[in-house]
Amino acid sequence: MFVSIASVRADEVKGHVLDDSNQPIIGANVYWEGTQQGTTTDVDGAFKLDTRENAHNLVVSYIGYTTVVIPVTDTKEPLVIN
């Protein structure tokens, strides 16, 4: 599973979750570690999530894949995790 975070701003983080063939993973869970604030990816594998003051790690999970924990920093550069 690949997670591409397109942008991190003061108020939101957004990106895409893709499989090993660069196909979108529809319905992957994306949430802030230690919270109940999260979302699921859309038909393009895209997600957008409001930031939390004390949340620094995104968790991405989907049935059949290893759960990924991603440290998120305030950056404008894309971050790709594989």
PDB file with one MODEL, atoms N, CA, C and O in Angstrom:
MODEL        1
ATOM      1  N   MET A   1       0.855  -1.162   0.000  1.00  0.00           N
ATOM      2  CA  MET A   1       0.000   0.000   0.000  1.00  0.00           C
ATOM      3  C   MET A   1       0.902   1.226   0.000  1.00  0.00           C
ATOM      4  O   MET A   1       1.851   1.302   0.780  1.00  0.00           O
ATOM      5  N   PHE A   2       0.613   2.170  -0.859  1.00  0.00           N
ATOM      6  CA  PHE A   2       1.335   3.426  -0.935  1.00  0.00           C
ATOM      7  C   PHE A   2       0.421   4.545  -0.446  1.00  0.00           C
ATOM      8  O   PHE A   2      -0.759   4.582  -0.795  1.00  0.00           O
ATOM      9  N   VAL A   3       0.955   5.443   0.350  1.00  0.00           N
ATOM     10  CA  VAL A   3       0.202   6.604   0.812  1.00  0.00           C
ATOM     11  C   VAL A   3       0.970   7.832   0.371  1.00  0.00           C
ATOM     12  O   VAL A   3       2.137   8.004   0.722  1.00  0.00           O
ATOM     13  N   SER A   4       0.321   8.675  -0.390  1.00  0.00           N
ATOM     14  CA  SER A   4       0.924   9.913  -0.863  1.00  0.00           C
ATOM     15  C   SER A   4       0.190  11.062  -0.197  1.00  0.00           C
ATOM     16  O   SER A   4      -1.008  11.247  -0.416  1.00  0.00           O
ATOM     17  N   ILE A   5       0.900  11.836   0.614  1.00  0.00           N
ATOM     18  CA  ILE A   5       0.296  13.003   1.239  1.00  0.00           C
ATOM     19  C   ILE A   5       0.661  14.195   0.372  1.00  0.00           C
ATOM     20  O   ILE A   5       1.826  14.576   0.265  1.00  0.00           O
ATOM     21  N   ALA A   6      -0.366  14.779  -0.250  1.00  0.00           N
ATOM     22  CA  ALA A   6      -0.139  15.848  -1.215  1.00  0.00           C
ATOM     23  C   ALA A   6       0.167  17.169  -0.535  1.00  0.00           C
ATOM     24  O   ALA A   6       0.993  17.937  -1.028  1.00  0.00           O
ATOM     25  N   SER A   7      -0.478  17.449   0.580  1.00  0.00           N
ATOM     26  CA  SER A   7      -0.196  18.702   1.275  1.00  0.00           C
ATOM     27  C   SER A   7      -0.597  18.602   2.730  1.00  0.00           C
ATOM     28  O   SER A   7      -1.533  17.894   3.102  1.00  0.00           O
ATOM     29  N   VAL A   8       0.145  19.337   3.539  1.00  0.00           N
ATOM     30  CA  VAL A   8      -0.165  19.469   4.954  1.00  0.00           C
ATOM     31  C   VAL A   8      -0.213  20.962   5.231  1.00  0.00           C
ATOM     32  O   VAL A   8       0.775  21.678   5.066  1.00  0.00           O
ATOM     33  N   ARG A   9      -1.384  21.412   5.653  1.00  0.00           N
ATOM     34  CA  ARG A   9      -1.536  22.817   6.006  1.00  0.00           C
ATOM     35  C   ARG A   9      -1.890  22.892   7.471  1.00  0.00           C
ATOM     36  O   ARG A   9      -2.055  21.869   8.135  1.00  0.00           O
ATOM     37  N   ALA A  10      -2.006  24.096   7.969  1.00  0.00           N
ATOM     38  CA  ALA A  10      -2.354  24.277   9.376  1.00  0.00           C
ATOM     39  C   ALA A  10      -3.709  23.668   9.703  1.00  0.00           C
ATOM     40  O   ALA A  10      -3.948  23.270  10.843  1.00  0.00           O
ATOM     41  N   ASP A  11      -4.603  23.590   8.711  1.00  0.00           N
ATOM     42  CA  ASP A  11      -5.958  23.133   9.007  1.00  0.00           C
ATOM     43  C   ASP A  11      -6.348  21.808   8.357  1.00  0.00           C
ATOM     44  O   ASP A  11      -7.396  21.260   8.697  1.00  0.00           O
ATOM     45  N   GLU A  12      -5.549  21.275   7.439  1.00  0.00           N
ATOM     46  CA  GLU A  12      -5.922  20.004   6.799  1.00  0.00           C
ATOM     47  C   GLU A  12      -4.726  19.284   6.210  1.00  0.00           C
ATOM     48  O   GLU A  12      -3.688  19.881   5.924  1.00  0.00           O
ATOM     49  N   VAL A  13      -4.904  17.980   6.036  1.00  0.00           N
ATOM     50  CA  VAL A  13      -3.926  17.144   5.334  1.00  0.00           C
ATOM     51  C   VAL A  13      -4.715  16.372   4.281  1.00  0.00           C
ATOM     52  O   VAL A  13      -5.827  15.912   4.540  1.00  0.00           O
ATOM     53  N   LYS A  14      -4.134  16.234   3.097  1.00  0.00           N
ATOM     54  CA  LYS A  14      -4.821  15.483   2.053  1.00  0.00           C
ATOM     55  C   LYS A  14      -3.822  14.680   1.252  1.00  0.00           C
ATOM     56  O   LYS A  14      -2.642  15.021   1.176  1.00  0.00           O
ATOM     57  N   GLY A  15      -4.316  13.599   0.650  1.00  0.00           N
ATOM     58  CA  GLY A  15      -3.436  12.739  -0.126  1.00  0.00           C
ATOM     59  C   GLY A  15      -4.196  11.606  -0.774  1.00  0.00           C
ATOM     60  O   GLY A  15      -5.417  11.669  -0.921  1.00  0.00           O
ATOM     61  N   HIS A  16      -3.469  10.557  -1.165  1.00  0.00           N
ATOM     62  CA  HIS A  16      -4.045   9.402  -1.856  1.00  0.00           C
ATOM     63  C   HIS A  16      -3.483   8.115  -1.269  1.00  0.00           C
ATOM     64  O   HIS A  16      -2.352   8.079  -0.784  1.00  0.00           O
ATOM     65  N   VAL A  17      -4.284   7.068  -1.319  1.00  0.00           N
ATOM     66  CA  VAL A  17      -3.847   5.736  -0.921  1.00  0.00           C
ATOM     67  C   VAL A  17      -3.970   4.848  -2.157  1.00  0.00           C
ATOM     68  O   VAL A  17      -5.041   4.733  -2.753  1.00  0.00           O
ATOM     69  N   LEU A  18      -2.839   4.215  -2.533  1.00  0.00           N
ATOM     70  CA  LEU A  18      -2.781   3.423  -3.758  1.00  0.00           C
ATOM     71  C   LEU A  18      -2.240   2.033  -3.447  1.00  0.00           C
ATOM     72  O   LEU A  18      -1.535   1.841  -2.456  1.00  0.00           O
ATOM     73  N   ASP A  19      -2.578   1.054  -4.306  1.00  0.00           N
ATOM     74  CA  ASP A  19      -2.026  -0.284  -4.138  1.00  0.00           C
ATOM     75  C   ASP A  19      -0.685  -0.379  -4.864  1.00  0.00           C
ATOM     76  O   ASP A  19      -0.189   0.613  -5.397  1.00  0.00           O
ATOM     77  N   ASP A  20      -0.111  -1.565  -4.880  1.00  0.00           N
ATOM     78  CA  ASP A  20       1.208  -1.761  -5.495  1.00  0.00           C
ATOM     79  C   ASP A  20       1.229  -1.510  -7.001  1.00  0.00           C
ATOM     80  O   ASP A  20       2.294  -1.322  -7.588  1.00  0.00           O
ATOM     81  N   SER A  21       0.043  -1.508  -7.627  1.00  0.00           N
ATOM     82  CA  SER A  21      -0.069  -1.245  -9.065  1.00  0.00           C
ATOM     83  C   SER A  21      -0.481   0.190  -9.350  1.00  0.00           C
ATOM     84  O   SER A  21      -0.881   0.517 -10.467  1.00  0.00           O
ATOM     85  N   ASN A  22      -0.383   1.049  -8.334  1.00  0.00           N
ATOM     86  CA  ASN A  22      -0.792   2.460  -8.443  1.00  0.00           C
ATOM     87  C   ASN A  22      -2.280   2.632  -8.711  1.00  0.00           C
ATOM     88  O   ASN A  22      -2.695   3.653  -9.259  1.00  0.00           O
ATOM     89  N   GLN A  23      -3.082   1.651  -8.335  1.00  0.00           N
ATOM     90  CA  GLN A  23      -4.533   1.757  -8.436  1.00  0.00           C
ATOM     91  C   GLN A  23      -5.073   2.269  -7.099  1.00  0.00           C
ATOM     92  O   GLN A  23      -4.558   1.900  -6.044  1.00  0.00           O
ATOM     93  N   PRO A  24      -6.109   3.118  -7.134  1.00  0.00           N
ATOM     94  CA  PRO A  24      -6.642   3.656  -5.882  1.00  0.00           C
ATOM     95  C   PRO A  24      -7.241   2.561  -5.000  1.00  0.00           C
ATOM     96  O   PRO A  24      -7.870   1.621  -5.486  1.00  0.00           O
ATOM     97  N   ILE A  25      -7.029   2.707  -3.703  1.00  0.00           N
ATOM     98  CA  ILE A  25      -7.679   1.831  -2.735  1.00  0.00           C
ATOM     99  C   ILE A  25      -8.902   2.578  -2.228  1.00  0.00           C
ATOM    100  O   ILE A  25      -8.788   3.585  -1.530  1.00  0.00           O
ATOM    101  N   ILE A  26     -10.067   2.073  -2.589  1.00  0.00           N
ATOM    102  CA  ILE A  26     -11.338   2.711  -2.241  1.00  0.00           C
ATOM    103  C   ILE A  26     -11.774   2.225  -0.861  1.00  0.00           C
ATOM    104  O   ILE A  26     -11.814   1.021  -0.609  1.00  0.00           O
ATOM    105  N   GLY A  27     -12.096   3.150   0.020  1.00  0.00           N
ATOM    106  CA  GLY A  27     -12.609   2.798   1.333  1.00  0.00           C
ATOM    107  C   GLY A  27     -11.556   2.492   2.382  1.00  0.00           C
ATOM    108  O   GLY A  27     -11.873   1.908   3.418  1.00  0.00           O
ATOM    109  N   ALA A  28     -10.297   2.877   2.134  1.00  0.00           N
ATOM    110  CA  ALA A  28      -9.266   2.713   3.161  1.00  0.00           C
ATOM    111  C   ALA A  28      -9.568   3.668   4.315  1.00  0.00           C
ATOM    112  O   ALA A  28     -10.059   4.776   4.099  1.00  0.00           O
ATOM    113  N   ASN A  29      -9.275   3.235   5.531  1.00  0.00           N
ATOM    114  CA  ASN A  29      -9.471   4.075   6.706  1.00  0.00           C
ATOM    115  C   ASN A  29      -8.238   4.929   6.928  1.00  0.00           C
ATOM    116  O   ASN A  29      -7.116   4.424   6.936  1.00  0.00           O
ATOM    117  N   VAL A  30      -8.449   6.228   7.108  1.00  0.00           N
ATOM    118  CA  VAL A  30      -7.365   7.165   7.385  1.00  0.00           C
ATOM    119  C   VAL A  30      -7.792   7.955   8.615  1.00  0.00           C
ATOM    120  O   VAL A  30      -8.831   8.615   8.600  1.00  0.00           O
ATOM    121  N   TYR A  31      -6.988   7.889   9.690  1.00  0.00           N
ATOM    122  CA  TYR A  31      -7.377   8.588  10.914  1.00  0.00           C
ATOM    123  C   TYR A  31      -6.149   9.002  11.708  1.00  0.00           C
ATOM    124  O   TYR A  31      -5.051   8.478  11.515  1.00  0.00           O
ATOM    125  N   TRP A  32      -6.365   9.962  12.610  1.00  0.00           N
ATOM    126  CA  TRP A  32      -5.298  10.422  13.486  1.00  0.00           C
ATOM    127  C   TRP A  32      -5.107   9.415  14.604  1.00  0.00           C
ATOM    128  O   TRP A  32      -6.069   9.042  15.275  1.00  0.00           O
ATOM    129  N   GLU A  33      -3.884   8.976  14.809  1.00  0.00           N
ATOM    130  CA  GLU A  33      -3.577   7.994  15.847  1.00  0.00           C
ATOM    131  C   GLU A  33      -4.031   8.514  17.217  1.00  0.00           C
ATOM    132  O   GLU A  33      -3.782   9.666  17.572  1.00  0.00           O
ATOM    133  N   GLY A  34      -4.689   7.656  17.964  1.00  0.00           N
ATOM    134  CA  GLY A  34      -5.136   8.003  19.304  1.00  0.00           C
ATOM    135  C   GLY A  34      -6.417   8.812  19.353  1.00  0.00           C
ATOM    136  O   GLY A  34      -6.811   9.283  20.420  1.00  0.00           O
ATOM    137  N   THR A  35      -7.082   8.984  18.197  1.00  0.00           N
ATOM    138  CA  THR A  35      -8.332   9.741  18.150  1.00  0.00           C
ATOM    139  C   THR A  35      -9.386   8.929  17.419  1.00  0.00           C
ATOM    140  O   THR A  35      -9.118   7.845  16.901  1.00  0.00           O
ATOM    141  N   GLN A  36     -10.573   9.474  17.392  1.00  0.00           N
ATOM    142  CA  GLN A  36     -11.644   8.884  16.591  1.00  0.00           C
ATOM    143  C   GLN A  36     -11.928   9.747  15.369  1.00  0.00           C
ATOM    144  O   GLN A  36     -12.925   9.537  14.678  1.00  0.00           O
ATOM    145  N   GLN A  37     -11.057  10.719  15.097  1.00  0.00           N
ATOM    146  CA  GLN A  37     -11.238  11.590  13.937  1.00  0.00           C
ATOM    147  C   GLN A  37     -10.583  10.946  12.724  1.00  0.00           C
ATOM    148  O   GLN A  37      -9.370  10.737  12.692  1.00  0.00           O
ATOM    149  N   GLY A  38     -11.410  10.633  11.723  1.00  0.00           N
ATOM    150  CA  GLY A  38     -10.868  10.017  10.532  1.00  0.00           C
ATOM    151  C   GLY A  38     -11.825  10.108   9.366  1.00  0.00           C
ATOM    152  O   GLY A  38     -12.868  10.757   9.436  1.00  0.00           O
ATOM    153  N   THR A  39     -11.446   9.443   8.296  1.00  0.00           N
ATOM    154  CA  THR A  39     -12.241   9.443   7.074  1.00  0.00           C
ATOM    155  C   THR A  39     -11.921   8.169   6.305  1.00  0.00           C
ATOM    156  O   THR A  39     -11.084   7.371   6.727  1.00  0.00           O
ATOM    157  N   THR A  40     -12.588   7.986   5.185  1.00  0.00           N
ATOM    158  CA  THR A  40     -12.260   6.890   4.271  1.00  0.00           C
ATOM    159  C   THR A  40     -11.915   7.487   2.913  1.00  0.00           C
ATOM    160  O   THR A  40     -12.338   8.594   2.580  1.00  0.00           O
ATOM    161  N   THR A  41     -11.146   6.743   2.142  1.00  0.00           N
ATOM    162  CA  THR A  41     -10.771   7.226   0.819  1.00  0.00           C
ATOM    163  C   THR A  41     -11.941   7.093  -0.152  1.00  0.00           C
ATOM    164  O   THR A  41     -12.793   6.217  -0.006  1.00  0.00           O
ATOM    165  N   ASP A  42     -11.962   7.979  -1.142  1.00  0.00           N
ATOM    166  CA  ASP A  42     -13.035   7.971  -2.140  1.00  0.00           C
ATOM    167  C   ASP A  42     -12.674   7.054  -3.316  1.00  0.00           C
ATOM    168  O   ASP A  42     -11.718   6.284  -3.231  1.00  0.00           O
ATOM    169  N   VAL A  43     -13.429   7.136  -4.399  1.00  0.00           N
ATOM    170  CA  VAL A  43     -13.212   6.252  -5.552  1.00  0.00           C
ATOM    171  C   VAL A  43     -11.863   6.477  -6.233  1.00  0.00           C
ATOM    172  O   VAL A  43     -11.399   5.621  -6.987  1.00  0.00           O
ATOM    173  N   ASP A  44     -11.235   7.621  -5.974  1.00  0.00           N
ATOM    174  CA  ASP A  44      -9.905   7.907  -6.525  1.00  0.00           C
ATOM    175  C   ASP A  44      -8.801   7.595  -5.522  1.00  0.00           C
ATOM    176  O   ASP A  44      -7.626   7.847  -5.787  1.00  0.00           O
ATOM    177  N   GLY A  45      -9.182   7.045  -4.363  1.00  0.00           N
ATOM    178  CA  GLY A  45      -8.203   6.777  -3.314  1.00  0.00           C
ATOM    179  C   GLY A  45      -7.818   8.023  -2.540  1.00  0.00           C
ATOM    180  O   GLY A  45      -6.886   7.989  -1.737  1.00  0.00           O
ATOM    181  N   ALA A  46      -8.523   9.124  -2.770  1.00  0.00           N
ATOM    182  CA  ALA A  46      -8.180  10.405  -2.150  1.00  0.00           C
ATOM    183  C   ALA A  46      -8.816  10.543  -0.769  1.00  0.00           C
ATOM    184  O   ALA A  46      -9.882   9.993  -0.492  1.00  0.00           O
ATOM    185  N   PHE A  47      -8.127  11.293   0.086  1.00  0.00           N
ATOM    186  CA  PHE A  47      -8.676  11.623   1.394  1.00  0.00           C
ATOM    187  C   PHE A  47      -8.322  13.064   1.749  1.00  0.00           C
ATOM    188  O   PHE A  47      -7.349  13.624   1.246  1.00  0.00           O
ATOM    189  N   LYS A  48      -9.121  13.641   2.613  1.00  0.00           N
ATOM    190  CA  LYS A  48      -8.863  14.971   3.170  1.00  0.00           C
ATOM    191  C   LYS A  48      -9.311  14.923   4.614  1.00  0.00           C
ATOM    192  O   LYS A  48     -10.411  14.459   4.912  1.00  0.00           O
ATOM    193  N   LEU A  49      -8.473  15.394   5.506  1.00  0.00           N
ATOM    194  CA  LEU A  49      -8.732  15.264   6.929  1.00  0.00           C
ATOM    195  C   LEU A  49      -8.290  16.534   7.641  1.00  0.00           C
ATOM    196  O   LEU A  49      -7.186  17.031   7.419  1.00  0.00           O
ATOM    197  N   ASP A  50      -9.161  17.054   8.501  1.00  0.00           N
ATOM    198  CA  ASP A  50      -8.790  18.217   9.301  1.00  0.00           C
ATOM    199  C   ASP A  50      -7.661  17.839  10.245  1.00  0.00           C
ATOM    200  O   ASP A  50      -7.621  16.719  10.755  1.00  0.00           O
ATOM    201  N   THR A  51      -6.742  18.775  10.480  1.00  0.00           N
ATOM    202  CA  THR A  51      -5.640  18.515  11.395  1.00  0.00           C
ATOM    203  C   THR A  51      -6.122  18.621  12.840  1.00  0.00           C
ATOM    204  O   THR A  51      -7.146  19.238  13.132  1.00  0.00           O
ATOM    205  N   ARG A  52      -5.360  18.005  13.725  1.00  0.00           N
ATOM    206  CA  ARG A  52      -5.625  18.043  15.165  1.00  0.00           C
ATOM    207  C   ARG A  52      -4.392  18.607  15.844  1.00  0.00           C
ATOM    208  O   ARG A  52      -3.267  18.317  15.438  1.00  0.00           O
ATOM    209  N   GLU A  53      -4.597  19.404  16.865  1.00  0.00           N
ATOM    210  CA  GLU A  53      -3.478  20.069  17.534  1.00  0.00           C
ATOM    211  C   GLU A  53      -2.454  19.088  18.103  1.00  0.00           C
ATOM    212  O   GLU A  53      -1.251  19.300  17.955  1.00  0.00           O
ATOM    213  N   ASN A  54      -2.912  18.029  18.747  1.00  0.00           N
ATOM    214  CA  ASN A  54      -1.985  17.097  19.390  1.00  0.00           C
ATOM    215  C   ASN A  54      -1.834  15.778  18.646  1.00  0.00           C
ATOM    216  O   ASN A  54      -1.296  14.820  19.200  1.00  0.00           O
ATOM    217  N   ALA A  55      -2.293  15.708  17.414  1.00  0.00           N
ATOM    218  CA  ALA A  55      -2.169  14.474  16.630  1.00  0.00           C
ATOM    219  C   ALA A  55      -1.068  14.661  15.596  1.00  0.00           C
ATOM    220  O   ALA A  55      -1.100  15.603  14.803  1.00  0.00           O
ATOM    221  N   HIS A  56      -0.096  13.758  15.612  1.00  0.00           N
ATOM    222  CA  HIS A  56       1.053  13.898  14.715  1.00  0.00           C
ATOM    223  C   HIS A  56       1.256  12.709  13.794  1.00  0.00           C
ATOM    224  O   HIS A  56       2.098  12.752  12.898  1.00  0.00           O
ATOM    225  N   ASN A  57       0.483  11.639  14.011  1.00  0.00           N
ATOM    226  CA  ASN A  57       0.638  10.437  13.184  1.00  0.00           C
ATOM    227  C   ASN A  57      -0.686  10.068  12.538  1.00  0.00           C
ATOM    228  O   ASN A  57      -1.719   9.994  13.204  1.00  0.00           O
ATOM    229  N   LEU A  58      -0.642   9.837  11.230  1.00  0.00           N
ATOM    230  CA  LEU A  58      -1.802   9.320  10.518  1.00  0.00           C
ATOM    231  C   LEU A  58      -1.706   7.797  10.478  1.00  0.00           C
ATOM    232  O   LEU A  58      -0.625   7.233  10.307  1.00  0.00           O
ATOM    233  N   VAL A  59      -2.845   7.152  10.636  1.00  0.00           N
ATOM    234  CA  VAL A  59      -2.918   5.704  10.527  1.00  0.00           C
ATOM    235  C   VAL A  59      -3.750   5.387   9.291  1.00  0.00           C
ATOM    236  O   VAL A  59      -4.836   5.938   9.110  1.00  0.00           O
ATOM    237  N   VAL A  60      -3.240   4.496   8.437  1.00  0.00           N
ATOM    238  CA  VAL A  60      -3.957   4.078   7.235  1.00  0.00           C
ATOM    239  C   VAL A  60      -4.119   2.562   7.305  1.00  0.00           C
ATOM    240  O   VAL A  60      -3.145   1.824   7.450  1.00  0.00           O
ATOM    241  N   SER A  61      -5.379   2.111   7.197  1.00  0.00           N
ATOM    242  CA  SER A  61      -5.624   0.673   7.268  1.00  0.00           C
ATOM    243  C   SER A  61      -6.659   0.260   6.230  1.00  0.00           C
ATOM    244  O   SER A  61      -7.525   1.040   5.830  1.00  0.00           O
ATOM    245  N   TYR A  62      -6.536  -0.995   5.809  1.00  0.00           N
ATOM    246  CA  TYR A  62      -7.458  -1.573   4.847  1.00  0.00           C
ATOM    247  C   TYR A  62      -7.331  -3.088   4.947  1.00  0.00           C
ATOM    248  O   TYR A  62      -6.234  -3.612   5.140  1.00  0.00           O
ATOM    249  N   ILE A  63      -8.431  -3.775   4.819  1.00  0.00           N
ATOM    250  CA  ILE A  63      -8.429  -5.233   4.929  1.00  0.00           C
ATOM    251  C   ILE A  63      -7.475  -5.840   3.893  1.00  0.00           C
ATOM    252  O   ILE A  63      -7.523  -5.491   2.713  1.00  0.00           O
ATOM    253  N   GLY A  64      -6.624  -6.736   4.342  1.00  0.00           N
ATOM    254  CA  GLY A  64      -5.688  -7.408   3.450  1.00  0.00           C
ATOM    255  C   GLY A  64      -4.345  -6.710   3.324  1.00  0.00           C
ATOM    256  O   GLY A  64      -3.440  -7.230   2.671  1.00  0.00           O
ATOM    257  N   TYR A  65      -4.199  -5.537   3.942  1.00  0.00           N
ATOM    258  CA  TYR A  65      -2.948  -4.784   3.893  1.00  0.00           C
ATOM    259  C   TYR A  65      -2.432  -4.551   5.306  1.00  0.00           C
ATOM    260  O   TYR A  65      -3.210  -4.543   6.260  1.00  0.00           O
ATOM    261  N   THR A  66      -1.143  -4.364   5.440  1.00  0.00           N
ATOM    262  CA  THR A  66      -0.550  -4.018   6.716  1.00  0.00           C
ATOM    263  C   THR A  66      -0.913  -2.573   7.056  1.00  0.00           C
ATOM    264  O   THR A  66      -0.816  -1.687   6.207  1.00  0.00           O
ATOM    265  N   THR A  67      -1.329  -2.341   8.292  1.00  0.00           N
ATOM    266  CA  THR A  67      -1.638  -0.982   8.741  1.00  0.00           C
ATOM    267  C   THR A  67      -0.362  -0.160   8.761  1.00  0.00           C
ATOM    268  O   THR A  67       0.680  -0.630   9.217  1.00  0.00           O
ATOM    269  N   VAL A  68      -0.447   1.074   8.263  1.00  0.00           N
ATOM    270  CA  VAL A  68       0.700   1.969   8.165  1.00  0.00           C
ATOM    271  C   VAL A  68       0.477   3.160   9.087  1.00  0.00           C
ATOM    272  O   VAL A  68      -0.600   3.756   9.086  1.00  0.00           O
ATOM    273  N   VAL A  69       1.498   3.512   9.879  1.00  0.00           N
ATOM    274  CA  VAL A  69       1.462   4.707  10.722  1.00  0.00           C
ATOM    275  C   VAL A  69       2.468   5.687  10.139  1.00  0.00           C
ATOM    276  O   VAL A  69       3.642   5.361   9.965  1.00  0.00           O
ATOM    277  N   ILE A  70       1.990   6.905   9.836  1.00  0.00           N
ATOM    278  CA  ILE A  70       2.807   7.893   9.141  1.00  0.00           C
ATOM    279  C   ILE A  70       2.975   9.138   9.993  1.00  0.00           C
ATOM    280  O   ILE A  70       1.986   9.792  10.323  1.00  0.00           O
ATOM    281  N   PRO A  71       4.219   9.485  10.363  1.00  0.00           N
ATOM    282  CA  PRO A  71       4.429  10.752  11.052  1.00  0.00           C
ATOM    283  C   PRO A  71       4.211  11.901  10.058  1.00  0.00           C
ATOM    284  O   PRO A  71       4.736  11.878   8.944  1.00  0.00           O
ATOM    285  N   VAL A  72       3.445  12.884  10.469  1.00  0.00           N
ATOM    286  CA  VAL A  72       3.121  13.998   9.581  1.00  0.00           C
ATOM    287  C   VAL A  72       3.712  15.272  10.164  1.00  0.00           C
ATOM    288  O   VAL A  72       3.496  15.600  11.330  1.00  0.00           O
ATOM    289  N   THR A  73       4.461  15.982   9.332  1.00  0.00           N
ATOM    290  CA  THR A  73       5.024  17.266   9.732  1.00  0.00           C
ATOM    291  C   THR A  73       4.429  18.351   8.857  1.00  0.00           C
ATOM    292  O   THR A  73       3.845  18.069   7.811  1.00  0.00           O
ATOM    293  N   ASP A  74       4.578  19.571   9.285  1.00  0.00           N
ATOM    294  CA  ASP A  74       4.041  20.701   8.535  1.00  0.00           C
ATOM    295  C   ASP A  74       4.965  20.985   7.354  1.00  0.00           C
ATOM    296  O   ASP A  74       5.956  21.702   7.490  1.00  0.00           O
ATOM    297  N   THR A  75       4.634  20.423   6.207  1.00  0.00           N
ATOM    298  CA  THR A  75       5.456  20.576   5.014  1.00  0.00           C
ATOM    299  C   THR A  75       4.569  20.715   3.795  1.00  0.00           C
ATOM    300  O   THR A  75       3.440  20.225   3.779  1.00  0.00           O
ATOM    301  N   LYS A  76       5.067  21.365   2.803  1.00  0.00           N
ATOM    302  CA  LYS A  76       4.325  21.502   1.545  1.00  0.00           C
ATOM    303  C   LYS A  76       4.743  20.438   0.538  1.00  0.00           C
ATOM    304  O   LYS A  76       4.110  20.286  -0.507  1.00  0.00           O
ATOM    305  N   GLU A  77       5.814  19.698   0.850  1.00  0.00           N
ATOM    306  CA  GLU A  77       6.309  18.683  -0.066  1.00  0.00           C
ATOM    307  C   GLU A  77       5.500  17.402   0.037  1.00  0.00           C
ATOM    308  O   GLU A  77       5.119  17.004   1.138  1.00  0.00           O
ATOM    309  N   PRO A  78       5.228  16.746  -1.088  1.00  0.00           N
ATOM    310  CA  PRO A  78       4.525  15.464  -1.045  1.00  0.00           C
ATOM    311  C   PRO A  78       5.341  14.418  -0.281  1.00  0.00           C
ATOM    312  O   PRO A  78       6.569  14.396  -0.358  1.00  0.00           O
ATOM    313  N   LEU A  79       4.655  13.573   0.441  1.00  0.00           N
ATOM    314  CA  LEU A  79       5.275  12.494   1.189  1.00  0.00           C
ATOM    315  C   LEU A  79       4.667  11.182   0.693  1.00  0.00           C
ATOM    316  O   LEU A  79       3.451  11.000   0.739  1.00  0.00           O
ATOM    317  N   VAL A  80       5.516  10.271   0.221  1.00  0.00           N
ATOM    318  CA  VAL A  80       5.049   8.980  -0.266  1.00  0.00           C
ATOM    319  C   VAL A  80       5.613   7.902   0.655  1.00  0.00           C
ATOM    320  O   VAL A  80       6.824   7.819   0.862  1.00  0.00           O
ATOM    321  N   ILE A  81       4.725   7.083   1.201  1.00  0.00           N
ATOM    322  CA  ILE A  81       5.118   5.987   2.076  1.00  0.00           C
ATOM    323  C   ILE A  81       4.797   4.689   1.347  1.00  0.00           C
ATOM    324  O   ILE A  81       3.689   4.526   0.835  1.00  0.00           O
ATOM    325  N   ASN A  82       5.754   3.762   1.295  1.00  0.00           N
ATOM    326  CA  ASN A  82       5.477   2.457   0.700  1.00  0.00           C
ATOM    327  C   ASN A  82       5.995   1.359   1.572  1.00  0.00           C
ATOM    328  O   ASN A  82       5.854   0.184   1.235  1.00  0.00           O
TER     329      ASN A  82
ENDMDL
END
